[in-house]
Amino acid sequence: MGASFRNIKQILRLAGCDLLTISPKLLDQLALEHTKDNEKIQIYLNKEQIKQKREKKHEKLDEKTFRWMLNEDEMANDKLFDGIRKFTADAQKLEDLIRVRLQNNK
């Protein structure tokens, strides 16, 4: 989940990510930049790239080890779950906003 973008270049480098939180201002900039010439956006993140990067790693990180490491780092644990809660709330607000706009356009 990507968020807190400062410019559209940062967003474009995450093309292919499932969920991104993008401000309306940056969404407008993206629309202006990439719809005028019908330009296709290059996908930087895809399953094949991720698979290749995982295969290159020498150390395997299983779920048990990950959870232990996360629990040992109090700040990482707090920030991760705080970020998830905030992202979920923002996603719900966005869904509500879209629902209202779609209903108003009928």
Secondary structure as the mmCIF struct_conf table of DSSP 4:
data_model
#
loop_
_struct_conf.conf_type_id
_struct_conf.id
_struct_conf.beg_label_comp_id
_struct_conf.beg_label_asym_id
_struct_conf.beg_label_seq_id
_struct_conf.end_label_comp_id
_struct_conf.end_label_asym_id
_struct_conf.end_label_seq_id
STRN STRN1 GLY A 2 GLY A 2
BEND BEND1 ARG A 6 ASN A 7
HELX_RH_AL_P HELX_RH_AL_P1 ILE A 8 LEU A 12
TURN_TY1_P TURN_TY1_P1 ARG A 13 GLY A 16
BEND BEND2 ASP A 18 ASP A 18
STRN STRN2 LEU A 20 LEU A 20
HELX_RH_AL_P HELX_RH_AL_P2 PRO A 24 THR A 35
BEND BEND3 LYS A 36 ASP A 37
HELX_LH_PP_P HELX_LH_PP_P1 GLU A 39 ILE A 43
HELX_RH_AL_P HELX_RH_AL_P3 LYS A 47 LYS A 56
BEND BEND4 HIS A 58 GLU A 59
HELX_RH_AL_P HELX_RH_AL_P4 GLU A 63 GLU A 72
HELX_RH_AL_P HELX_RH_AL_P5 GLU A 74 ASN A 104
TURN_TY1_P TURN_TY1_P2 ASN A 105 ASN A 105
#
